[in-house]
């Protein structure tokens, strides 16, 4: 799914149509929204007294619903020539999610030692 989404964007030449400022703004907004969701999940899990293992599951699973679910829905909802540009923010957000997950996993691993 991820490969197909990125392939469609490359074939459509979206990377040449969107300027660097727009990409930066998409990345900043995506990072901000992800931070809100992750922090909400962490504090909610702690507020309700979940175990550390459950907290980790809530944090990782509660914020990862973008590209794999978004591509099929976008293909159904939007015309084919618009899917690439519509999915661009989702693809950038997906990459940010993966990088943030690495950092979170490292933090949780250090705390469990």
N, C-alpha and C positions, 0 to 999 in steps of 0.2 A: 504494500500500500504506500509506504513512504517513498520507495523507489519510483513508483508510477507518478506520484504527485510531483516529485522533483523533476522527473523526466518531462512531464507536461509543461512545467514552468520553463524549462530550458528550451524545449521545442518552440514554445510560443514567443521566446525572446523577452520574457518579462524582466530579466535582469538588466536588460538594456533600456527598458521603458521606465523603470523606477529609479529615481535618483538616490544618491547616498543619504541625503537628509531624510527622505521618507523612510528608508530602511532603518536608519538610526532611531527615528521616532517610533517606528513599529517595534523595534527591539526594546526601547525604554518602556513603552506602554505595556508590552508583553511581560517584561520583567517585573514591573510594578504590580500588575494584576496577579502574576504568579506568587509574588511575595505576600500579597494579601491572602490568597487562598492557602498557602502553606502555613502562614502564621495563624490563620483562623483554625486550620486543622490541628495544629500543635496545641493551641490553647484550649480548644474545645475538647480534645482528647484528654488533656490534663485536668480540665474542669470536671469532667465526668468520671475521673478516676481510673481510666484505662491503664492497663499494664504497659510497660515500656515496649514490649513486642507489639501490642495492639496499636499503640501510638505510632510506631514506625509504619505499620501497615496502613493506618489511616492517612498519615502524611504522604506516603508514596502513592497509594492508590487513589486518594481523594483529589489529586491535582492532575492526573494524567488521563485526560479524555479528549485529546484534540485531533491529531492527524488521522489516526486509524478510523475514528468514527466520522470525522469531518469530510473525508474524501468521498465516500459513497453518498453521503447526504448532499454534498455540493454537486456531484454528478447528476443527481436526481432533480435538485431544485433549480439549478442554473443552466443556461445555455453553455455548450461545450467551449465556445470561444471566451467565456468569462471565468471559467473554473480556475484557471491558473492564477489570475490576478486576485480572485477572491480567496484562494488558498494561501497566498503569499504570507499574510500575517500568521496564519495557522502554522505554516512550515517554520517560520522564524521562532514562533513561540515553542514549537516542539523541540527545536534545537536548544533553546534556553532551558526548557524543562530537563532535558537530558544532562546538561552541564550542572544545573542546580542539584539534581539528584546525586551526582557524583560527590559534590561537596557535602550534601546532607548525609550520605552514606558514610563518608569519612568521619564526620562529626559524631554520628551515632556509634561508629566502631570505636572511636577513641573513648567515648563515655562508658562503653561496656567493658573496657579492660580493667 
